[in-house]
C-alpha cells in the first residue's frame, strides 16, 4: 500500500490519496522536461500517460532498478542528462534548475540523509544507491565515477513525505503561506 510508513498516522484511503496527489504534483513539475514514469501497474501507466508522461514498464521491484530502467529508456530516446525525482515531493514546482552539465547534482531530503532529486550524465558510469544514507552514497558514487558533484539546497524539494513529522512540516509550511 502507498506510503506504508504513514500507516500509524493516515488511513489507507488517505495514504493512497496523498500518494496520488504528490505524484501528480511531481509529474506536472517535470513536464517541461522529457518525463518518464517507471512503473509496473497498468492503472499508474494510464494515469501517467494522461498527464503527458512517457511510461517505462519495470516489473522488478526496487528504486535502483527502476532508475536504471528509466535511464536506459531516456538514453535510448537521446537524453544526455537524467533527473530522478521521487513521487512524494508535495511542494515540487520545477526540476529545470537541477541538472548541471557533466556533474552529479543532488537535492537531499531535509535531514540530509536521503536523496529526493538526483541528476547525472546519462552516459556516465554513475549508478544509484537508494536507501538509508543515500545522499552520502550518491556523493561517494559520483567521486568513484570521476564526476564532480553539487549539493543543491532547495527547501521545497527537500520535503518528502515519509513520516508524521514530515506531514507536520508540510502543514506548518502551508499555514505560513496563507
C-alpha positions in Angstrom: 0.0 0.0 0.0 1.2 3.5 -0.8 3.1 5.4 1.9 3.1 2.5 4.3 5.4 4.2 6.8 2.4 6.6 7.5 0.1 3.8 8.4 0.0 4.9 12.1 -0.9 8.4 11.0 -3.2 8.1 8.0 -5.8 5.6 6.9 -5.2 3.5 3.8 -7.5 5.7 1.6 -5.8 8.8 3.0 -2.4 7.4 2.2 -3.5 6.5 -1.3 -4.9 10.0 -1.9 -1.7 11.6 -0.6 0.5 9.4 -2.8 -1.6 10.2 -5.9 -1.6 13.9 -5.1 2.1 14.1 -4.6 2.8 12.0 -7.7 0.7 14.3 -9.8 2.5 17.3 -8.4 5.9 15.8 -9.3 4.9 14.8 -12.8 3.4 18.2 -13.5 6.6 19.8 -12.2 8.6 17.7 -14.5 6.6 18.1 -17.7 8.8 20.9 -19.1 11.4 18.2 -19.5 11.0 14.8 -21.2 9.3 13.0 -18.4 9.2 9.2 -17.8 7.2 7.4 -15.1 8.7 4.0 -14.3 6.1 1.6 -13.0 4.6 -1.9 -13.3 1.0 -1.0 -12.7 -1.4 -0.6 -15.7 -3.5 2.0 -13.8 -0.5 4.1 -12.9 0.7 3.8 -16.5 -2.7 5.1 -17.8 -2.6 7.9 -15.3 0.9 8.9 -16.3 0.1 8.9 -20.0 -3.0 11.0 -19.3 -0.7 13.7 -17.7 1.7 13.6 -20.7 4.5 11.4 -19.3 6.1 8.5 -21.1 5.8 5.2 -19.3 8.6 2.7 -18.8 7.5 -0.7 -17.7 9.6 -2.2 -14.9 8.4 -5.4 -13.2 11.4 -5.9 -10.9 10.9 -4.0 -7.6 13.5 -1.6 -6.3 14.4 2.1 -6.7 17.8 1.5 -8.2 16.4 -1.0 -10.7 13.6 1.5 -11.6 16.2 4.3 -12.1 18.4 2.1 -14.3 15.4 1.0 -16.4 14.2 4.6 -16.8 17.7 5.8 -17.6 18.1 3.2 -20.3 14.8 4.3 -21.9 15.7 8.0 -21.7 19.1 7.4 -23.1 17.7 5.4 -26.0 15.5 8.4 -26.7 18.6 10.6 -26.9 18.7 12.1 -23.3 22.1 13.3 -22.3 21.3 14.0 -18.7 18.9 12.2 -16.3 16.9 13.8 -13.5 15.4 11.5 -11.0 12.7 12.8 -8.7 10.7 10.8 -6.2 6.9 10.9 -6.3 6.5 12.1 -2.7 7.5 15.7 -3.1 4.4 17.8 -2.3 6.0 21.2 -3.0 7.7 20.4 -6.3 7.2 23.1 -8.9 10.1 22.5 -11.3 13.2 20.5 -11.8 14.7 22.7 -14.5 17.4 24.0 -12.1 18.7 20.6 -11.1 20.8 19.3 -14.0 24.4 20.5 -14.1 26.3 19.6 -17.3 28.9 16.9 -16.6 28.1 16.8 -12.9 26.0 14.8 -10.4 23.7 17.1 -8.6 21.7 16.1 -5.6 18.8 17.6 -3.6 19.0 15.9 -0.2 15.9 15.4 2.0 15.5 17.9 4.8 17.5 15.6 7.1 20.4 15.3 4.6 20.1 11.6 4.7 18.1 10.7 1.6 18.2 11.9 -2.0 14.9 13.4 -3.1 16.2 14.6 -6.5 19.3 13.4 -8.3 20.7 14.3 -11.7 23.7 12.8 -13.6 25.1 12.5 -17.1 23.2 9.7 -18.9 26.3 8.2 -20.5 28.4 8.2 -17.3 29.2 5.2 -15.2 27.3 6.7 -12.2 24.9 4.3 -10.6 22.4 4.9 -7.8 22.2 3.5 -4.3 18.9 4.5 -2.7 18.1 3.6 0.9 19.3 4.9 4.2 22.2 7.3 3.8 21.6 7.6 0.0 22.8 11.2 -0.1 26.3 10.2 1.1 26.1 7.1 -1.0 25.5 9.2 -4.1 28.3 11.6 -3.3 30.7 8.6 -3.0 29.4 7.1 -6.2 29.9 10.4 -8.0 33.5 10.5 -6.9 34.0 6.9 -7.8 32.7 7.6 -11.3 35.2 10.5 -11.6 32.4 13.1 -11.6 32.1 16.4 -9.8 29.0 16.7 -7.6 26.9 19.6 -6.3 24.5 19.7 -3.5 21.5 21.9 -4.4 19.7 23.4 -1.4 16.0 23.6 -2.3 13.8 23.7 0.7 10.7 22.8 -1.3 12.3 19.7 -2.9 13.9 18.7 0.4 10.5 18.0 1.9 9.4 14.5 1.2 6.5 12.7 3.0 7.7 9.6 4.8 6.8 10.3 8.5 4.2 12.0 10.6 6.8 14.7 11.3 7.1 15.3 7.5 3.3 15.8 7.4 3.5 18.3 10.3 6.3 20.2 8.5 4.1 20.3 5.3 1.1 21.6 7.4 3.4 24.2 9.0 4.7 25.5 5.7 1.1 25.6 4.2 0.0 27.6 7.2 2.9 30.1 6.8 1.9 30.6 3.1 -1.6 31.6 4.0 
